[in-house]
Amino acid sequence: MRILIAIGVAAGLALSLPAGASESTLARIKQSGTIKLGYRENSIPFSFVADDKLPRGYSVDLCRIVADDLATQLKLPKLDVRWVAVTAQSRFEALKHGQIDLECGNTTQTLSRRAEFDFSVMTFVDGASLLFRKGEKPKSLDDIKGQRVAVVSGTTTEKVLDDMVGMARLGVILLKVKDHDSALTALKDKAATAYAADRTVLVSTAMVRGEGQSFELSEVQFTYEPYGLTMLRDADFRLAVDRTLSRLYRSGEIGPILKRWFEPFGDPGEVLKAMFLLNGLPE
């Protein structure tokens, strides 16, 4: 009788677990010979689709190198990479449902997100600000009270601005859009007075998608945004990803990758240099 009860309990537990829950990410990748990498279609210069319709960007390059290292670590003659498009709204669900193994974008590590997901060592440091049309940057944020600010849904910038509006620290109306192209379009078409996002994304989106129109960046910075590659909670997989990134930082191989995507912005700054130094963990 006890044996039958035990079998019944075990079966019930098995049915309640999500598919693949007992299988590690590395084991699944090795068995399938494929790693599924999530990318964003318009988070320039971190993750976007180029004219050739292929994923490009700083985070995409990091993930390609992670995949190469994993093939060696898992002793695979070849590891196929399957690129899967995700959005700010869908990226976490894509991880939960096994549609992707690693998200290669500009996702901010937060404590609440780390309660559900693992993050690699930091890959970039940024902060949210506001972009205005040329000649329309206000002297004070009090000057845009009651006006619309475009922000991408599902981002940490949206959450921070929601909190600021809710606490009456920022008297604007949030125009929530699906992606950064839509936010810039709202700004260009004067559907919004400002466009809110991480500073690097604001500058790069304006440079690439601005169609010759001029913009101005606010000096105000609302947030601290420590980026990392995102995955399900799996210590072994996280360690494998971190091993690649830390090697790139220690060896200086991160330099050409950084230059490729951020050279138009000038010197990376002391904060970013310190981030690479602190995250170049020794073996």
GICOR-V355950 format. One line per field, one symbol per residue. phi: phi as a letter, one per 20 degrees, with the letter a starting at -180 (. if undefined). A space follows every 50 residues. Layout:
phi = ???
This chain:
phi = .ffffffffffffffeefgnfedffffffffemcdddeceebdfeeaaee femdfbpgfffffffgffffgffeldfbdfddecfccgedgfffffemfc ebedcceefcfffffdcecfggdacbaebcdcfgndfffbfffdgneecf bffndffgfffgffffemebecdedecebfffffffffemfcfbcdafgf fgfffffedflnfeccefffcecdceebfdbffafffgffffffffffff fnffgffffgdcgfengfnfffffffffdefff
